[in-house]
Amino acid sequence: MSAMRDMPKDSTGQFRTWWWTAIRLRTLSLAAVPVLAGSALAHADGAEVSLVTLVMTLSCAVAIQIGTNLFNDVGDAIRGNDGPDRLGPTRATATGLATSSQVRRAAVVSFMTAVLLGCYLVVVGGWPILLLGLFSLLAGWGYSSGPRPLSYTAWGEILVLIFFGIVAVTGSYYLHSGRFAVSALLTGLALGIPAAAVLLVNNVRDQLADARVGRSTLAILLGPERARRFYAVLMLSPFPILFLLDHAMVVTAIVLTLPLFGWLGWRFLHLQGGKRLNAHLAHTAQAQLLLGVLLCIGFWW
């Protein structure tokens, strides 16, 4: 690790290389989709959606997600979790594309950007948005930092469900409507559950490496077979929740996505481990994106 800290400052080209690696661009839809869904649901319930507020909320959510990914990149590298036998995508700090201080500074800048954007949202939404924002920042930092990172426990999937589902949808809904609603909570659950399934796939893939460094993720506690079965349950769970929503177009979203979610659940039960799970992780994230987009369309029109 000392060698990486002593690396010379990178050029612009090198910065672009490790930056795009470290922010994990493909994961950012998990932060954006619930914001869009919450805003569209507010419109469906008669609220006037502010384009400025929507853009600021999206930008703030993505900035927090980028900062969380950057803190995770450097945190896992320092703790030796991203070794040469890593099965997942390349990590910037562990591979020496950037130093730990560079990645940590970028994470701080991302969080500071979210704070600045969040000031506008607090003016719009008041103290409830302030609390949601502060808890989101704390959770993003605590996921990979501190003496006992949450990513080293079985709480990771719950954290994703709460912040990539319930908080993002209900917070966005509140910013436009000025109130909280059961429909926003249900939508948050429906989108947060498959987001949690994405992390579960990640942890099933990495369970051997995680156990070696002392992690006790949900995948490790459940064991390989039960974790796979739990994934299948997660992938089917959004649909009973969606039936509770009083929006006609939700049925269309269910009909179009249920076969895909069911197939992904069945496939994961029979899919071999290792790097083969990288594609399944991406497909799970894409399925959540598809469900979110269809819900947005249904709510808006």
Contacts in CASP RR format, 6 or more apart in sequence:
PFRMAT RR
TARGET T0000
AUTHOR 0000-0000-0000
METHOD contacts of the structure
MODEL  1
MSAMRDMPKDSTGQFRTWWWTAIRLRTLSLAAVPVLAGSALAHADGAEVS
LVTLVMTLSCAVAIQIGTNLFNDVGDAIRGNDGPDRLGPTRATATGLATS
SQVRRAAVVSFMTAVLLGCYLVVVGGWPILLLGLFSLLAGWGYSSGPRPL
SYTAWGEILVLIFFGIVAVTGSYYLHSGRFAVSALLTGLALGIPAAAVLL
VNNVRDQLADARVGRSTLAILLGPERARRFYAVLMLSPFPILFLLDHAMV
VTAIVLTLPLFGWLGWRFLHLQGGKRLNAHLAHTAQAQLLLGVLLCIGFW
W
1 77 0 8 1.000
1 78 0 8 1.000
1 100 0 8 1.000
4 77 0 8 1.000
4 93 0 8 1.000
4 96 0 8 1.000
4 99 0 8 1.000
4 100 0 8 1.000
5 99 0 8 1.000
5 100 0 8 1.000
5 101 0 8 1.000
6 99 0 8 1.000
7 96 0 8 1.000
7 98 0 8 1.000
7 99 0 8 1.000
9 102 0 8 1.000
10 18 0 8 1.000
10 98 0 8 1.000
10 102 0 8 1.000
14 97 0 8 1.000
14 98 0 8 1.000
15 98 0 8 1.000
17 97 0 8 1.000
18 92 0 8 1.000
18 97 0 8 1.000
18 98 0 8 1.000
18 102 0 8 1.000
18 103 0 8 1.000
19 92 0 8 1.000
19 106 0 8 1.000
21 89 0 8 1.000
21 90 0 8 1.000
21 91 0 8 1.000
21 92 0 8 1.000
21 97 0 8 1.000
22 69 0 8 1.000
22 70 0 8 1.000
22 73 0 8 1.000
22 91 0 8 1.000
22 92 0 8 1.000
22 93 0 8 1.000
22 97 0 8 1.000
22 98 0 8 1.000
22 103 0 8 1.000
22 106 0 8 1.000
23 66 0 8 1.000
23 67 0 8 1.000
23 69 0 8 1.000
23 70 0 8 1.000
24 69 0 8 1.000
24 89 0 8 1.000
26 282 0 8 1.000
26 285 0 8 1.000
27 65 0 8 1.000
27 69 0 8 1.000
27 198 0 8 1.000
27 285 0 8 1.000
28 62 0 8 1.000
28 65 0 8 1.000
28 66 0 8 1.000
29 285 0 8 1.000
29 288 0 8 1.000
29 289 0 8 1.000
30 65 0 8 1.000
30 160 0 8 1.000
30 164 0 8 1.000
30 195 0 8 1.000
30 198 0 8 1.000
30 285 0 8 1.000
30 288 0 8 1.000
31 61 0 8 1.000
31 62 0 8 1.000
31 64 0 8 1.000
31 65 0 8 1.000
31 164 0 8 1.000
31 168 0 8 1.000
32 58 0 8 1.000
32 61 0 8 1.000
32 62 0 8 1.000
33 191 0 8 1.000
33 288 0 8 1.000
33 289 0 8 1.000
33 292 0 8 1.000
33 293 0 8 1.000
34 61 0 8 1.000
34 164 0 8 1.000
34 165 0 8 1.000
34 168 0 8 1.000
34 169 0 8 1.000
34 172 0 8 1.000
34 187 0 8 1.000
34 188 0 8 1.000
34 191 0 8 1.000
34 192 0 8 1.000
34 195 0 8 1.000
34 292 0 8 1.000
35 54 0 8 1.000
35 57 0 8 1.000
35 58 0 8 1.000
35 61 0 8 1.000
35 168 0 8 1.000
35 169 0 8 1.000
35 172 0 8 1.000
36 54 0 8 1.000
36 58 0 8 1.000
36 172 0 8 1.000
36 292 0 8 1.000
36 293 0 8 1.000
36 296 0 8 1.000
37 169 0 8 1.000
37 172 0 8 1.000
37 187 0 8 1.000
37 188 0 8 1.000
37 191 0 8 1.000
37 292 0 8 1.000
37 295 0 8 1.000
37 296 0 8 1.000
37 299 0 8 1.000
38 168 0 8 1.000
38 169 0 8 1.000
38 170 0 8 1.000
38 171 0 8 1.000
38 172 0 8 1.000
38 173 0 8 1.000
38 176 0 8 1.000
38 184 0 8 1.000
38 187 0 8 1.000
38 188 0 8 1.000
38 299 0 8 1.000
39 49 0 8 1.000
39 54 0 8 1.000
39 57 0 8 1.000
39 172 0 8 1.000
39 173 0 8 1.000
39 175 0 8 1.000
39 176 0 8 1.000
40 49 0 8 1.000
40 295 0 8 1.000
40 296 0 8 1.000
40 297 0 8 1.000
40 298 0 8 1.000
40 299 0 8 1.000
40 300 0 8 1.000
41 169 0 8 1.000
41 173 0 8 1.000
41 181 0 8 1.000
41 183 0 8 1.000
41 184 0 8 1.000
41 187 0 8 1.000
41 295 0 8 1.000
41 299 0 8 1.000
42 49 0 8 1.000
42 172 0 8 1.000
42 173 0 8 1.000
42 175 0 8 1.000
42 176 0 8 1.000
42 177 0 8 1.000
42 184 0 8 1.000
43 49 0 8 1.000
43 176 0 8 1.000
43 299 0 8 1.000
43 300 0 8 1.000
44 247 0 8 1.000
44 298 0 8 1.000
44 299 0 8 1.000
44 300 0 8 1.000
45 173 0 8 1.000
45 177 0 8 1.000
45 181 0 8 1.000
45 183 0 8 1.000
46 177 0 8 1.000
47 176 0 8 1.000
47 177 0 8 1.000
47 178 0 8 1.000
48 176 0 8 1.000
49 176 0 8 1.000
50 124 0 8 1.000
50 175 0 8 1.000
50 176 0 8 1.000
53 121 0 8 1.000
53 124 0 8 1.000
53 175 0 8 1.000
53 176 0 8 1.000
54 172 0 8 1.000
54 176 0 8 1.000
56 117 0 8 1.000
56 118 0 8 1.000
56 120 0 8 1.000
56 121 0 8 1.000
57 121 0 8 1.000
57 172 0 8 1.000
57 175 0 8 1.000
59 113 0 8 1.000
59 117 0 8 1.000
60 114 0 8 1.000
60 117 0 8 1.000
60 118 0 8 1.000
60 121 0 8 1.000
61 168 0 8 1.000
63 110 0 8 1.000
63 111 0 8 1.000
63 113 0 8 1.000
63 114 0 8 1.000
63 117 0 8 1.000
64 110 0 8 1.000
64 111 0 8 1.000
64 114 0 8 1.000
64 133 0 8 1.000
64 136 0 8 1.000
64 137 0 8 1.000
64 140 0 8 1.000
66 107 0 8 1.000
66 110 0 8 1.000
67 106 0 8 1.000
67 107 0 8 1.000
67 110 0 8 1.000
67 111 0 8 1.000
67 114 0 8 1.000
67 140 0 8 1.000
68 107 0 8 1.000
68 140 0 8 1.000
68 141 0 8 1.000
68 143 0 8 1.000
68 144 0 8 1.000
70 103 0 8 1.000
70 104 0 8 1.000
70 106 0 8 1.000
70 107 0 8 1.000
70 110 0 8 1.000
71 104 0 8 1.000
71 107 0 8 1.000
71 140 0 8 1.000
71 141 0 8 1.000
71 142 0 8 1.000
71 143 0 8 1.000
71 144 0 8 1.000
71 145 0 8 1.000
72 143 0 8 1.000
72 144 0 8 1.000
72 151 0 8 1.000
73 91 0 8 1.000
73 92 0 8 1.000
73 93 0 8 1.000
73 94 0 8 1.000
73 103 0 8 1.000
74 93 0 8 1.000
74 100 0 8 1.000
74 103 0 8 1.000
74 104 0 8 1.000
74 107 0 8 1.000
74 144 0 8 1.000
75 81 0 8 1.000
75 93 0 8 1.000
75 100 0 8 1.000
75 144 0 8 1.000
75 145 0 8 1.000
75 149 0 8 1.000
76 82 0 8 1.000
76 91 0 8 1.000
76 93 0 8 1.000
76 94 0 8 1.000
76 144 0 8 1.000
76 151 0 8 1.000
77 91 0 8 1.000
77 93 0 8 1.000
77 94 0 8 1.000
77 100 0 8 1.000
78 93 0 8 1.000
78 100 0 8 1.000
79 213 0 8 1.000
80 94 0 8 1.000
80 213 0 8 1.000
81 209 0 8 1.000
81 210 0 8 1.000
81 213 0 8 1.000
81 215 0 8 1.000
82 91 0 8 1.000
82 93 0 8 1.000
82 94 0 8 1.000
82 95 0 8 1.000
83 94 0 8 1.000
83 209 0 8 1.000
85 209 0 8 1.000
86 94 0 8 1.000
86 206 0 8 1.000
86 209 0 8 1.000
87 205 0 8 1.000
87 206 0 8 1.000
87 209 0 8 1.000
87 274 0 8 1.000
87 275 0 8 1.000
87 277 0 8 1.000
87 278 0 8 1.000
88 205 0 8 1.000
88 206 0 8 1.000
88 275 0 8 1.000
88 278 0 8 1.000
89 278 0 8 1.000
90 97 0 8 1.000
92 98 0 8 1.000
92 103 0 8 1.000
93 99 0 8 1.000
93 100 0 8 1.000
93 103 0 8 1.000
111 137 0 8 1.000
111 141 0 8 1.000
114 137 0 8 1.000
115 137 0 8 1.000
118 129 0 8 1.000
118 133 0 8 1.000
121 129 0 8 1.000
121 175 0 8 1.000
122 129 0 8 1.000
122 130 0 8 1.000
124 175 0 8 1.000
125 174 0 8 1.000
125 175 0 8 1.000
125 178 0 8 1.000
128 171 0 8 1.000
128 174 0 8 1.000
129 171 0 8 1.000
129 174 0 8 1.000
129 175 0 8 1.000
132 167 0 8 1.000
132 171 0 8 1.000
135 163 0 8 1.000
135 167 0 8 1.000
136 163 0 8 1.000
136 167 0 8 1.000
139 150 0 8 1.000
139 159 0 8 1.000
139 162 0 8 1.000
139 163 0 8 1.000
140 163 0 8 1.000
142 149 0 8 1.000
142 150 0 8 1.000
143 149 0 8 1.000
143 150 0 8 1.000
143 151 0 8 1.000
143 156 0 8 1.000
143 159 0 8 1.000
144 150 0 8 1.000
144 151 0 8 1.000
150 156 0 8 1.000
150 159 0 8 1.000
151 215 0 8 1.000
151 217 0 8 1.000
152 210 0 8 1.000
152 214 0 8 1.000
152 215 0 8 1.000
152 216 0 8 1.000
152 217 0 8 1.000
153 215 0 8 1.000
153 216 0 8 1.000
153 217 0 8 1.000
154 216 0 8 1.000
154 217 0 8 1.000
154 218 0 8 1.000
154 221 0 8 1.000
156 196 0 8 1.000
156 199 0 8 1.000
156 217 0 8 1.000
156 218 0 8 1.000
157 196 0 8 1.000
157 197 0 8 1.000
157 199 0 8 1.000
157 200 0 8 1.000
157 218 0 8 1.000
158 196 0 8 1.000
160 192 0 8 1.000
160 195 0 8 1.000
160 196 0 8 1.000
160 198 0 8 1.000
160 199 0 8 1.000
161 189 0 8 1.000
161 192 0 8 1.000
161 193 0 8 1.000
161 195 0 8 1.000
161 196 0 8 1.000
164 191 0 8 1.000
164 192 0 8 1.000
164 195 0 8 1.000
164 196 0 8 1.000
165 188 0 8 1.000
165 189 0 8 1.000
165 191 0 8 1.000
165 192 0 8 1.000
165 195 0 8 1.000
166 185 0 8 1.000
166 188 0 8 1.000
166 189 0 8 1.000
166 192 0 8 1.000
168 188 0 8 1.000
168 191 0 8 1.000
169 184 0 8 1.000
169 185 0 8 1.000
169 187 0 8 1.000
169 188 0 8 1.000
169 191 0 8 1.000
170 180 0 8 1.000
170 181 0 8 1.000
170 184 0 8 1.000
170 185 0 8 1.000
170 188 0 8 1.000
171 184 0 8 1.000
173 180 0 8 1.000
173 181 0 8 1.000
173 184 0 8 1.000
174 180 0 8 1.000
174 184 0 8 1.000
183 245 0 8 1.000
183 246 0 8 1.000
183 247 0 8 1.000
186 241 0 8 1.000
186 242 0 8 1.000
186 244 0 8 1.000
186 245 0 8 1.000
187 245 0 8 1.000
187 295 0 8 1.000
189 238 0 8 1.000
189 241 0 8 1.000
190 238 0 8 1.000
190 239 0 8 1.000
190 241 0 8 1.000
190 242 0 8 1.000
190 291 0 8 1.000
190 295 0 8 1.000
191 238 0 8 1.000
191 288 0 8 1.000
191 291 0 8 1.000
191 292 0 8 1.000
191 295 0 8 1.000
192 288 0 8 1.000
193 234 0 8 1.000
193 237 0 8 1.000
193 238 0 8 1.000
193 241 0 8 1.000
194 234 0 8 1.000
194 235 0 8 1.000
194 238 0 8 1.000
194 261 0 8 1.000
194 284 0 8 1.000
194 287 0 8 1.000
194 288 0 8 1.000
194 291 0 8 1.000
195 285 0 8 1.000
195 288 0 8 1.000
196 234 0 8 1.000
197 231 0 8 1.000
197 234 0 8 1.000
197 235 0 8 1.000
197 284 0 8 1.000
197 288 0 8 1.000
198 281 0 8 1.000
198 284 0 8 1.000
198 285 0 8 1.000
198 288 0 8 1.000
200 218 0 8 1.000
200 219 0 8 1.000
200 227 0 8 1.000
200 230 0 8 1.000
200 231 0 8 1.000
200 234 0 8 1.000
201 231 0 8 1.000
201 268 0 8 1.000
201 277 0 8 1.000
201 280 0 8 1.000
201 281 0 8 1.000
201 284 0 8 1.000
202 281 0 8 1.000
203 210 0 8 1.000
203 217 0 8 1.000
203 218 0 8 1.000
203 219 0 8 1.000
203 220 0 8 1.000
203 227 0 8 1.000
204 219 0 8 1.000
204 224 0 8 1.000
204 227 0 8 1.000
204 228 0 8 1.000
204 231 0 8 1.000
204 273 0 8 1.000
204 277 0 8 1.000
205 273 0 8 1.000
205 274 0 8 1.000
205 275 0 8 1.000
205 277 0 8 1.000
205 278 0 8 1.000
205 281 0 8 1.000
206 219 0 8 1.000
207 217 0 8 1.000
207 219 0 8 1.000
207 220 0 8 1.000
207 223 0 8 1.000
207 224 0 8 1.000
207 227 0 8 1.000
210 217 0 8 1.000
210 219 0 8 1.000
210 220 0 8 1.000
211 220 0 8 1.000
218 227 0 8 1.000
218 230 0 8 1.000
219 227 0 8 1.000
222 230 0 8 1.000
228 268 0 8 1.000
228 269 0 8 1.000
229 269 0 8 1.000
231 265 0 8 1.000
231 268 0 8 1.000
232 262 0 8 1.000
232 265 0 8 1.000
232 266 0 8 1.000
232 268 0 8 1.000
232 269 0 8 1.000
235 261 0 8 1.000
235 262 0 8 1.000
235 264 0 8 1.000
235 265 0 8 1.000
235 268 0 8 1.000
235 284 0 8 1.000
235 287 0 8 1.000
236 261 0 8 1.000
236 262 0 8 1.000
236 265 0 8 1.000
238 261 0 8 1.000
238 291 0 8 1.000
239 254 0 8 1.000
239 258 0 8 1.000
239 261 0 8 1.000
242 250 0 8 1.000
242 253 0 8 1.000
242 254 0 8 1.000
242 295 0 8 1.000
243 250 0 8 1.000
243 254 0 8 1.000
247 298 0 8 1.000
247 299 0 8 1.000
249 297 0 8 1.000
249 298 0 8 1.000
249 299 0 8 1.000
249 301 0 8 1.000
250 295 0 8 1.000
250 298 0 8 1.000
252 294 0 8 1.000
252 298 0 8 1.000
253 291 0 8 1.000
253 292 0 8 1.000
253 294 0 8 1.000
253 295 0 8 1.000
253 298 0 8 1.000
256 290 0 8 1.000
256 294 0 8 1.000
257 287 0 8 1.000
257 290 0 8 1.000
257 291 0 8 1.000
257 294 0 8 1.000
260 287 0 8 1.000
260 290 0 8 1.000
261 287 0 8 1.000
261 291 0 8 1.000
264 280 0 8 1.000
264 283 0 8 1.000
264 284 0 8 1.000
264 287 0 8 1.000
267 280 0 8 1.000
268 280 0 8 1.000
271 277 0 8 1.000
271 280 0 8 1.000
END
